[in-house]
Amino acid sequence: MNIQQEHLPKDRPATREEEWGYSLQNFIEGNWEYILGILFVLVVFLYARHSWRKRHER
């Protein structure tokens, strides 16, 4: 018994969303609060390091 499927999808490469499940824009939109928090902590750390070096330079 031979059952044939008539409407098979054609082979094509996957798009970025199909391959990874999300795009960079979707990631940023969903996590912008965390990204801002990380950037804030990084800025505070770099400022503290800069001011510490300036104080101990003398």
Secondary structure, DSSP 8 states (H G I E B T S, - for coil): -----S---------HHHHHSS-HHHHHHHSHHHHHHHHHHHHHHHHHHHHHHHHTT-
